Amino acid sequence: MPMRAAIAANGIFGPDEIDLLGRVFARARHFAGTPQQEEALALEIIEIFRSGVTDEEAILEMLGRSRRTGAAYIGAP
C-alpha cells in the first residue's frame, strides 16, 4: 500500500495521524491512475500534513486545488 510505505519513509506518526492520512488517501485515490501516481499522491498528502494542515477536508481541498491548477502542492498554504 503506497500510503503505509510513504508514512514509514517520512517520519514518525501516531496512530491517529496514520488513520487520518489513510482516510485522506482512500478518499483522494481517484486522483491517481498508476502505482507511481499513488506513491506521489501519498507523498503529497504527507507534505501537506507536515506543513500544518491537519484537517481532512482541508487536505482534500488542497489536493483538489493542486489538480485543478496542474501542479502538485509544494510548501505552506
Secondary structure, DSSP 8 states (H G I E B T S, - for coil): -HHHHHHHHT----HHHHHHHHHHHHHHGGG--SHHHHHHHHHHHHHHHHTT---HHHHHHHHHHHHHHTS---S--
